[in-house]
Amino acid sequence: SMFAWAPIPNKFKNRGSLEFAKELMLKADVAVSPGVAFGEYGEGFVRIGLVENEQRIRQAAKNIKLLLQ
């Protein structure tokens, strides 16, 4: 599929997937889908769309890395 499921990093787990997705959008300029939107078993994960070009995906990864440091 064109999506990857990623677990929420431990330091953000207590906030849930919705709040982590908001944090990524506001502070890293990266949009992901919160796992909770896909049912109870999605909580604790975010779904990342891999539909952009390679350069944009690399930039998103770099932005996320900076946020997590």
Gaussian input, Z-matrix of N, CA and C with variables (Angstrom, degrees):
# hf/3-21g

backbone

0 1
 N
 C     1     B1
 C     2     B2     1     A1
 N     3     B3     2     A2     1     D1
 C     4     B4     3     A3     2     D2
 C     5     B5     4     A4     3     D3
 N     6     B6     5     A5     4     D4
 C     7     B7     6     A6     5     D5
 C     8     B8     7     A7     6     D6
 N     9     B9     8     A8     7     D7
 C    10    B10     9     A9     8     D8
 C    11    B11    10    A10     9     D9
 N    12    B12    11    A11    10    D10
 C    13    B13    12    A12    11    D11
 C    14    B14    13    A13    12    D12
 N    15    B15    14    A14    13    D13
 C    16    B16    15    A15    14    D14
 C    17    B17    16    A16    15    D15
 N    18    B18    17    A17    16    D16
 C    19    B19    18    A18    17    D17
 C    20    B20    19    A19    18    D18
 N    21    B21    20    A20    19    D19
 C    22    B22    21    A21    20    D20
 C    23    B23    22    A22    21    D21
 N    24    B24    23    A23    22    D22
 C    25    B25    24    A24    23    D23
 C    26    B26    25    A25    24    D24
 N    27    B27    26    A26    25    D25
 C    28    B28    27    A27    26    D26
 C    29    B29    28    A28    27    D27
 N    30    B30    29    A29    28    D28
 C    31    B31    30    A30    29    D29
 C    32    B32    31    A31    30    D30
 N    33    B33    32    A32    31    D31
 C    34    B34    33    A33    32    D32
 C    35    B35    34    A34    33    D33
 N    36    B36    35    A35    34    D34
 C    37    B37    36    A36    35    D35
 C    38    B38    37    A37    36    D36
 N    39    B39    38    A38    37    D37
 C    40    B40    39    A39    38    D38
 C    41    B41    40    A40    39    D39
 N    42    B42    41    A41    40    D40
 C    43    B43    42    A42    41    D41
 C    44    B44    43    A43    42    D42
 N    45    B45    44    A44    43    D43
 C    46    B46    45    A45    44    D44
 C    47    B47    46    A46    45    D45
 N    48    B48    47    A47    46    D46
 C    49    B49    48    A48    47    D47
 C    50    B50    49    A49    48    D48
 N    51    B51    50    A50    49    D49
 C    52    B52    51    A51    50    D50
 C    53    B53    52    A52    51    D51
 N    54    B54    53    A53    52    D52
 C    55    B55    54    A54    53    D53
 C    56    B56    55    A55    54    D54
 N    57    B57    56    A56    55    D55
 C    58    B58    57    A57    56    D56
 C    59    B59    58    A58    57    D57
 N    60    B60    59    A59    58    D58
 C    61    B61    60    A60    59    D59
 C    62    B62    61    A61    60    D60
 N    63    B63    62    A62    61    D61
 C    64    B64    63    A63    62    D62
 C    65    B65    64    A64    63    D63
 N    66    B66    65    A65    64    D64
 C    67    B67    66    A66    65    D65
 C    68    B68    67    A67    66    D66
 N    69    B69    68    A68    67    D67
 C    70    B70    69    A69    68    D68
 C    71    B71    70    A70    69    D69
 N    72    B72    71    A71    70    D70
 C    73    B73    72    A72    71    D71
 C    74    B74    73    A73    72    D72
 N    75    B75    74    A74    73    D73
 C    76    B76    75    A75    74    D74
 C    77    B77    76    A76    75    D75
 N    78    B78    77    A77    76    D76
 C    79    B79    78    A78    77    D77
 C    80    B80    79    A79    78    D78
 N    81    B81    80    A80    79    D79
 C    82    B82    81    A81    80    D80
 C    83    B83    82    A82    81    D81
 N    84    B84    83    A83    82    D82
 C    85    B85    84    A84    83    D83
 C    86    B86    85    A85    84    D84
 N    87    B87    86    A86    85    D85
 C    88    B88    87    A87    86    D86
 C    89    B89    88    A88    87    D87
 N    90    B90    89    A89    88    D88
 C    91    B91    90    A90    89    D89
 C    92    B92    91    A91    90    D90
 N    93    B93    92    A92    91    D91
 C    94    B94    93    A93    92    D92
 C    95    B95    94    A94    93    D93
 N    96    B96    95    A95    94    D94
 C    97    B97    96    A96    95    D95
 C    98    B98    97    A97    96    D96
 N    99    B99    98    A98    97    D97
 C   100   B100    99    A99    98    D98
 C   101   B101   100   A100    99    D99
 N   102   B102   101   A101   100   D100
 C   103   B103   102   A102   101   D101
 C   104   B104   103   A103   102   D102
 N   105   B105   104   A104   103   D103
 C   106   B106   105   A105   104   D104
 C   107   B107   106   A106   105   D105
 N   108   B108   107   A107   106   D106
 C   109   B109   108   A108   107   D107
 C   110   B110   109   A109   108   D108
 N   111   B111   110   A110   109   D109
 C   112   B112   111   A111   110   D110
 C   113   B113   112   A112   111   D111
 N   114   B114   113   A113   112   D112
 C   115   B115   114   A114   113   D113
 C   116   B116   115   A115   114   D114
 N   117   B117   116   A116   115   D115
 C   118   B118   117   A117   116   D116
 C   119   B119   118   A118   117   D117
 N   120   B120   119   A119   118   D118
 C   121   B121   120   A120   119   D119
 C   122   B122   121   A121   120   D120
 N   123   B123   122   A122   121   D121
 C   124   B124   123   A123   122   D122
 C   125   B125   124   A124   123   D123
 N   126   B126   125   A125   124   D124
 C   127   B127   126   A126   125   D125
 C   128   B128   127   A127   126   D126
 N   129   B129   128   A128   127   D127
 C   130   B130   129   A129   128   D128
 C   131   B131   130   A130   129   D129
 N   132   B132   131   A131   130   D130
 C   133   B133   132   A132   131   D131
 C   134   B134   133   A133   132   D132
 N   135   B135   134   A134   133   D133
 C   136   B136   135   A135   134   D134
 C   137   B137   136   A136   135   D135
 N   138   B138   137   A137   136   D136
 C   139   B139   138   A138   137   D137
 C   140   B140   139   A139   138   D138
 N   141   B141   140   A140   139   D139
 C   142   B142   141   A141   140   D140
 C   143   B143   142   A142   141   D141
 N   144   B144   143   A143   142   D142
 C   145   B145   144   A144   143   D143
 C   146   B146   145   A145   144   D144
 N   147   B147   146   A146   145   D145
 C   148   B148   147   A147   146   D146
 C   149   B149   148   A148   147   D147
 N   150   B150   149   A149   148   D148
 C   151   B151   150   A150   149   D149
 C   152   B152   151   A151   150   D150
 N   153   B153   152   A152   151   D151
 C   154   B154   153   A153   152   D152
 C   155   B155   154   A154   153   D153
 N   156   B156   155   A155   154   D154
 C   157   B157   156   A156   155   D155
 C   158   B158   157   A157   156   D156
 N   159   B159   158   A158   157   D157
 C   160   B160   159   A159   158   D158
 C   161   B161   160   A160   159   D159
 N   162   B162   161   A161   160   D160
 C   163   B163   162   A162   161   D161
 C   164   B164   163   A163   162   D162
 N   165   B165   164   A164   163   D163
 C   166   B166   165   A165   164   D164
 C   167   B167   166   A166   165   D165
 N   168   B168   167   A167   166   D166
 C   169   B169   168   A168   167   D167
 C   170   B170   169   A169   168   D168
 N   171   B171   170   A170   169   D169
 C   172   B172   171   A171   170   D170
 C   173   B173   172   A172   171   D171
 N   174   B174   173   A173   172   D172
 C   175   B175   174   A174   173   D173
 C   176   B176   175   A175   174   D174
 N   177   B177   176   A176   175   D175
 C   178   B178   177   A177   176   D176
 C   179   B179   178   A178   177   D177
 N   180   B180   179   A179   178   D178
 C   181   B181   180   A180   179   D179
 C   182   B182   181   A181   180   D180
 N   183   B183   182   A182   181   D181
 C   184   B184   183   A183   182   D182
 C   185   B185   184   A184   183   D183
 N   186   B186   185   A185   184   D184
 C   187   B187   186   A186   185   D185
 C   188   B188   187   A187   186   D186
 N   189   B189   188   A188   187   D187
 C   190   B190   189   A189   188   D188
 C   191   B191   190   A190   189   D189
 N   192   B192   191   A191   190   D190
 C   193   B193   192   A192   191   D191
 C   194   B194   193   A193   192   D192
 N   195   B195   194   A194   193   D193
 C   196   B196   195   A195   194   D194
 C   197   B197   196   A196   195   D195
 N   198   B198   197   A197   196   D196
 C   199   B199   198   A198   197   D197
 C   200   B200   199   A199   198   D198
 N   201   B201   200   A200   199   D199
 C   202   B202   201   A201   200   D200
 C   203   B203   202   A202   201   D201
 N   204   B204   203   A203   202   D202
 C   205   B205   204   A204   203   D203
 C   206   B206   205   A205   204   D204

   B1=1.4499
   B2=1.5154
   B3=1.3025
   B4=1.4636
   B5=1.5260
   B6=1.3197
   B7=1.4500
   B8=1.5166
   B9=1.3237
   B10=1.4640
   B11=1.5226
   B12=1.3152
   B13=1.4556
   B14=1.5145
   B15=1.3242
   B16=1.4629
   B17=1.5279
   B18=1.3187
   B19=1.4671
   B20=1.5254
   B21=1.3135
   B22=1.4617
   B23=1.5298
   B24=1.3274
   B25=1.4726
   B26=1.5332
   B27=1.3141
   B28=1.4615
   B29=1.5202
   B30=1.3286
   B31=1.4685
   B32=1.5376
   B33=1.3305
   B34=1.4665
   B35=1.5297
   B36=1.3334
   B37=1.4710
   B38=1.5154
   B39=1.3339
   B40=1.4581
   B41=1.5275
   B42=1.3083
   B43=1.4648
   B44=1.5241
   B45=1.3246
   B46=1.4541
   B47=1.5186
   B48=1.3228
   B49=1.4635
   B50=1.5284
   B51=1.3126
   B52=1.4653
   B53=1.5243
   B54=1.3175
   B55=1.4681
   B56=1.5232
   B57=1.3344
   B58=1.4646
   B59=1.5239
   B60=1.3236
   B61=1.4702
   B62=1.5252
   B63=1.3315
   B64=1.4755
   B65=1.5246
   B66=1.3307
   B67=1.4626
   B68=1.5389
   B69=1.3302
   B70=1.4600
   B71=1.5204
   B72=1.3290
   B73=1.4582
   B74=1.5352
   B75=1.3279
   B76=1.4612
   B77=1.5238
   B78=1.3188
   B79=1.4647
   B80=1.5176
   B81=1.3371
   B82=1.4680
   B83=1.5267
   B84=1.3376
   B85=1.4666
   B86=1.5284
   B87=1.3330
   B88=1.4563
   B89=1.5255
   B90=1.3190
   B91=1.4631
   B92=1.5230
   B93=1.3204
   B94=1.4571
   B95=1.5251
   B96=1.3129
   B97=1.4640
   B98=1.5209
   B99=1.3418
   B100=1.4624
   B101=1.5211
   B102=1.3008
   B103=1.4568
   B104=1.5152
   B105=1.3241
   B106=1.4549
   B107=1.5338
   B108=1.3066
   B109=1.4694
   B110=1.5283
   B111=1.3349
   B112=1.4571
   B113=1.5280
   B114=1.3115
   B115=1.4556
   B116=1.5160
   B117=1.3193
   B118=1.4616
   B119=1.5256
   B120=1.3150
   B121=1.4654
   B122=1.5291
   B123=1.3195
   B124=1.4592
   B125=1.5126
   B126=1.3418
   B127=1.4622
   B128=1.5220
   B129=1.3402
   B130=1.4645
   B131=1.5171
   B132=1.3454
   B133=1.4676
   B134=1.5257
   B135=1.3200
   B136=1.4635
   B137=1.5247
   B138=1.3128
   B139=1.4674
   B140=1.5218
   B141=1.3107
   B142=1.4584
   B143=1.5192
   B144=1.3255
   B145=1.4550
   B146=1.5198
   B147=1.3029
   B148=1.4702
   B149=1.5189
   B150=1.3159
   B151=1.4597
   B152=1.5294
   B153=1.3254
   B154=1.4614
   B155=1.5221
   B156=1.3291
   B157=1.4600
   B158=1.5397
   B159=1.3004
   B160=1.4643
   B161=1.5244
   B162=1.3123
   B163=1.4638
   B164=1.5282
   B165=1.3304
   B166=1.4705
   B167=1.5186
   B168=1.3240
   B169=1.4629
   B170=1.5298
   B171=1.3277
   B172=1.4695
   B173=1.5291
   B174=1.3287
   B175=1.4677
   B176=1.5206
   B177=1.3233
   B178=1.4645
   B179=1.5275
   B180=1.3295
   B181=1.4634
   B182=1.5229
   B183=1.3200
   B184=1.4620
   B185=1.5326
   B186=1.3313
   B187=1.4649
   B188=1.5287
   B189=1.3282
   B190=1.4720
   B191=1.5276
   B192=1.3161
   B193=1.4629
   B194=1.5310
   B195=1.3243
   B196=1.4545
   B197=1.5224
   B198=1.3117
   B199=1.4657
   B200=1.5244
   B201=1.3086
   B202=1.4675
   B203=1.5220
   B204=1.3205
   B205=1.4780
   B206=1.5038
   A1=109.18
   A2=116.44
   A3=121.23
   A4=111.19
   A5=115.94
   A6=120.86
   A7=109.60
   A8=114.82
   A9=121.04
   A10=107.56
   A11=115.73
   A12=121.33
   A13=107.83
   A14=116.81
   A15=120.87
   A16=109.55
   A17=116.76
   A18=118.57
   A19=110.47
   A20=115.56
   A21=120.59
   A22=107.60
   A23=117.89
   A24=120.16
   A25=110.68
   A26=116.53
   A27=122.03
   A28=113.50
   A29=117.95
   A30=118.92
   A31=112.86
   A32=117.87
   A33=121.91
   A34=112.75
   A35=118.27
   A36=121.48
   A37=113.46
   A38=117.69
   A39=119.77
   A40=112.47
   A41=118.39
   A42=122.36
   A43=112.29
   A44=117.85
   A45=121.24
   A46=113.49
   A47=114.95
   A48=120.68
   A49=112.72
   A50=118.59
   A51=120.66
   A52=110.82
   A53=116.56
   A54=119.52
   A55=111.77
   A56=117.57
   A57=119.88
   A58=110.49
   A59=117.51
   A60=120.85
   A61=110.57
   A62=117.07
   A63=120.66
   A64=110.77
   A65=116.02
   A66=120.87
   A67=111.01
   A68=116.78
   A69=120.21
   A70=111.41
   A71=116.28
   A72=120.25
   A73=110.99
   A74=116.48
   A75=120.47
   A76=113.93
   A77=117.59
   A78=120.12
   A79=114.57
   A80=117.87
   A81=120.07
   A82=111.85
   A83=117.15
   A84=121.86
   A85=112.12
   A86=115.76
   A87=122.05
   A88=108.41
   A89=116.57
   A90=120.86
   A91=109.87
   A92=115.71
   A93=123.03
   A94=107.20
   A95=116.29
   A96=120.65
   A97=109.06
   A98=117.50
   A99=118.66
   A100=110.11
   A101=116.07
   A102=120.51
   A103=113.96
   A104=117.24
   A105=120.81
   A106=111.72
   A107=117.93
   A108=121.69
   A109=111.68
   A110=116.93
   A111=121.37
   A112=112.18
   A113=116.40
   A114=120.65
   A115=112.20
   A116=114.73
   A117=120.79
   A118=113.51
   A119=118.61
   A120=120.51
   A121=112.55
   A122=116.97
   A123=120.22
   A124=113.38
   A125=116.41
   A126=119.31
   A127=109.60
   A128=115.04
   A129=120.41
   A130=112.66
   A131=116.22
   A132=121.91
   A133=110.21
   A134=115.79
   A135=122.47
   A136=107.34
   A137=115.11
   A138=120.11
   A139=107.60
   A140=115.28
   A141=122.42
   A142=108.69
   A143=115.77
   A144=120.59
   A145=110.48
   A146=116.44
   A147=121.56
   A148=109.94
   A149=115.95
   A150=120.91
   A151=113.17
   A152=116.85
   A153=120.66
   A154=110.11
   A155=115.68
   A156=118.71
   A157=109.73
   A158=115.17
   A159=120.92
   A160=112.58
   A161=117.84
   A162=121.59
   A163=110.76
   A164=118.21
   A165=121.42
   A166=111.48
   A167=117.28
   A168=120.06
   A169=109.99
   A170=116.99
   A171=120.34
   A172=111.08
   A173=117.07
   A174=120.30
   A175=110.52
   A176=117.25
   A177=120.89
   A178=110.01
   A179=116.96
   A180=120.68
   A181=110.85
   A182=116.45
   A183=121.10
   A184=110.19
   A185=117.17
   A186=121.30
   A187=111.02
   A188=116.33
   A189=120.23
   A190=109.63
   A191=116.93
   A192=120.82
   A193=110.82
   A194=117.07
   A195=120.92
   A196=111.38
   A197=117.15
   A198=120.60
   A199=111.33
   A200=116.66
   A201=120.45
   A202=113.65
   A203=117.34
   A204=120.05
   A205=111.92
   D1=173.77
   D2=-178.51
   D3=-98.96
   D4=27.83
   D5=-179.79
   D6=-134.09
   D7=152.26
   D8=173.27
   D9=-125.94
   D10=137.91
   D11=174.89
   D12=-96.78
   D13=128.17
   D14=-179.53
   D15=-124.39
   D16=135.34
   D17=176.50
   D18=-70.55
   D19=148.40
   D20=176.09
   D21=-70.15
   D22=135.23
   D23=177.25
   D24=-59.02
   D25=148.04
   D26=-175.80
   D27=-51.75
   D28=-40.36
   D29=-176.20
   D30=-69.25
   D31=-10.60
   D32=178.59
   D33=-111.75
   D34=-6.63
   D35=-173.34
   D36=-56.81
   D37=-38.62
   D38=-177.19
   D39=-67.91
   D40=-14.09
   D41=-179.72
   D42=-91.07
   D43=-18.88
   D44=178.11
   D45=87.65
   D46=166.39
   D47=-174.05
   D48=-69.88
   D49=-33.95
   D50=179.86
   D51=-65.70
   D52=-47.63
   D53=179.69
   D54=-66.82
   D55=-36.54
   D56=177.43
   D57=-65.70
   D58=-40.89
   D59=177.66
   D60=-62.43
   D61=-40.48
   D62=177.18
   D63=-62.86
   D64=-43.16
   D65=179.37
   D66=-60.18
   D67=-43.57
   D68=177.99
   D69=-61.72
   D70=-40.54
   D71=-178.82
   D72=-67.10
   D73=-45.90
   D74=-174.68
   D75=-77.65
   D76=-34.87
   D77=-172.84
   D78=-107.58
   D79=-18.41
   D80=-178.74
   D81=-120.44
   D82=-1.71
   D83=-178.21
   D84=56.46
   D85=39.30
   D86=179.68
   D87=-126.83
   D88=127.67
   D89=178.32
   D90=-101.07
   D91=126.92
   D92=174.81
   D93=-131.84
   D94=166.71
   D95=175.96
   D96=-98.06
   D97=130.11
   D98=176.57
   D99=-68.86
   D100=137.51
   D101=-177.46
   D102=-59.69
   D103=-31.98
   D104=-178.48
   D105=-59.69
   D106=-23.68
   D107=178.37
   D108=-66.90
   D109=-13.86
   D110=-177.88
   D111=-107.49
   D112=13.48
   D113=177.43
   D114=112.81
   D115=174.09
   D116=-173.96
   D117=-59.76
   D118=-31.35
   D119=-178.76
   D120=-79.98
   D121=-8.52
   D122=177.28
   D123=-83.86
   D124=-18.19
   D125=179.56
   D126=-60.18
   D127=139.53
   D128=-177.15
   D129=96.37
   D130=-1.56
   D131=-179.45
   D132=-134.43
   D133=162.26
   D134=166.87
   D135=-125.04
   D136=151.51
   D137=177.60
   D138=-105.71
   D139=126.11
   D140=-176.91
   D141=-108.20
   D142=123.23
   D143=176.57
   D144=-79.88
   D145=134.78
   D146=-179.31
   D147=-111.30
   D148=46.01
   D149=-174.66
   D150=-103.27
   D151=-0.80
   D152=177.56
   D153=-89.03
   D154=171.53
   D155=176.93
   D156=-73.04
   D157=164.12
   D158=-173.71
   D159=-58.53
   D160=-39.28
   D161=-179.24
   D162=-62.12
   D163=-43.52
   D164=-179.87
   D165=-68.64
   D166=-36.24
   D167=177.38
   D168=-66.28
   D169=-40.95
   D170=177.57
   D171=-63.11
   D172=-40.79
   D173=178.75
   D174=-65.14
   D175=-41.30
   D176=178.02
   D177=-61.30
   D178=-44.17
   D179=179.11
   D180=-61.29
   D181=-40.29
   D182=178.96
   D183=-64.43
   D184=-43.11
   D185=178.99
   D186=-62.61
   D187=-42.39
   D188=179.29
   D189=-64.45
   D190=-42.37
   D191=179.57
   D192=-58.75
   D193=-42.86
   D194=179.12
   D195=-63.85
   D196=-39.64
   D197=178.48
   D198=-64.56
   D199=-38.31
   D200=-175.48
   D201=-78.01
   D202=-14.87
   D203=-179.20
   D204=-76.84

